[in-house]
Amino acid sequence: MLRFRSLGSGSTGNATVVEASSGTLTTRILIDCGLGIRALDARLARAGLRTNDLHAIFITHEHSDHIGCVRQVALRERLPVWMSNGTHRGAGAPDLDGLLHVARDGEPIDLGELQLNPFTVPHDAREPLQLTCTDGDLRLGILTDLGHITPYVLGALAACNGLLLECNHDPALLEGGKYPPFLKRRVGGMWGHLSNDAAASAAESLRHDGLRRVVAAHLSEQNNRPELAQAALASALGCAAQDVAVADAAGTGDWFQV
């Protein structure tokens, strides 16, 4: 069984638990750790977990809403941390006391019942990686921070059974919003974040009979609305808007089975 739960998704902090179970064996990883340590503990508790129930952490890139309290958690629980060399340098090369493992584009990472497959994406970070997670049967794609979709990204996500997919902004809301011009250019640019329409185009390209679950993620609280993201993805996937779930900033959602 492969399932996942967002503990928070958006500019205030990102963290997602992915869990694979086979018989009596279970592997859980935390993808990104962009919360304060107390908030992380509380949100894991809501999911019925503690940090010592995790087996590893994967950091996609060095922005504060993704890397957050990783050093504190890793040292407290002695958890291995996977990130790219560029992400480690971009974060100031924190000392992880031997717990750091280098993740690279295209190199699988085997962790118990899970295999992670990192891939590079266009984002304004040093060496950002997104990833797929598989239990050998089902496949989950995580794609939450990138400025545009590339053929390489689509290839990396092909045949996924589940997607956690960035729907950061509605272009009209971004343009008419309160962000200063430089930030609007950054968010809407080729190295920023995906719009609803761009996410919908990706979802349409990745649609196949085995795609069971798509969850909209990393929505801007100022420049998007859940119903806009749901409508865009539903149109691309040929389903009802209520069939598209949204991961919110407060991490109030439940577990999603792939």
Secondary structure as UniProt FT lines:
FT   STRAND          2..8
FT   TURN            11..12
FT   STRAND          15..22
FT   TURN            23..24
FT   STRAND          25..31
FT   HELIX           37..46
FT   TURN            47..48
FT   HELIX           51..53
FT   STRAND          56..58
FT   HELIX           64..67
FT   TURN            68..69
FT   HELIX           70..77
FT   STRAND          81..83
FT   HELIX           85..90
FT   TURN            91..92
FT   TURN            97..98
FT   STRAND          100..102
FT   TURN            105..106
FT   STRAND          109..111
FT   TURN            112..113
FT   STRAND          114..120
FT   STRAND          129..134
FT   STRAND          139..143
FT   HELIX           151..157
FT   TURN            158..159
FT   STRAND          162..166
FT   HELIX           171..176
FT   HELIX           181..188
FT   TURN            190..191
FT   HELIX           196..206
FT   TURN            209..210
FT   STRAND          213..217
FT   TURN            221..223
FT   HELIX           226..237
FT   HELIX           241..243
FT   STRAND          245..246
FT   TURN            249..250
FT   STRAND          256..257
//
